[in-house]
Amino acid sequence: MTTAGRAPVPGRLLGSGRTADVYEIDGAWVLRRDREGWFDAAAEAAVMEHVRRHGYPAPAVRTTASRTDLVMERLEGPTMLQAFAAGTLDSATAGALLARLLRELHAVPGRSPSRPELRVLHLDLHPENVILTADGPRVIDWGTAQDGDPGLDWGMSAVILAQAAVSAEPYAAAARATLTALLADPSGLDEEGLREALRRRAANPTMSEEEVQLLGEAGELIRSLSAPGRS
């Protein structure tokens, strides 16, 4: 089995996201292939190795063979979104877990000695990118990670949830409840981070026109939930 213009893939397709496919290698490893070539697998592997050295729950990785291919630890368990659908995870617990994962990540030192105030940011931390393994949650999809101010990371997670919360999808109410729990004190969200998160989501080429149109309402919802005295 091959993909157009690429090396053969090692095994069966396990799953697909907006930009990447995951293929089976064996019981311990998978190949994650970026279909669009937007992310540098070596850079992604480097940030995953950095946070793992500091005890953060990212998958183990092996040396990358190309810019688009990342060989990573095979994880067993549902994503948070799948656990929602199965009724084994509630919104309050999910929001609190996302908040904990953000706080723990921002305790990891950044990678620039000259800018010690910066922290590693995931920038795509949401229920589809957390796998609930028997050993605890593991965070995947680090292609957008960079060093920066934690407020932006909180903003990105909040905007992703808020877009779902203001949509017409059947999971909108659950997304709103998860967002509410995420933003419960202590939250690292700030206005600057929220504005930049909204700008980045609007510029994201994977967003549909309908998703972009939801951003205004999503921002209003986040600000209402973050206001003093919110219910």
PyMOL commands that set and color helices and strands:
alter all, ss='L'
color gray80, all
select helices_A, chain A and resi 41-53+80-86+91-105+127-129+150-165+172-183+191-203+209-213+215-226
alter helices_A, ss='H'
color red, helices_A
select strands_A, chain A and resi 13-16+20-24+29-34+69-73+119-121+130-133+136-139+146-148
alter strands_A, ss='S'
color yellow, strands_A
deselect
rebuild
show_as cartoon
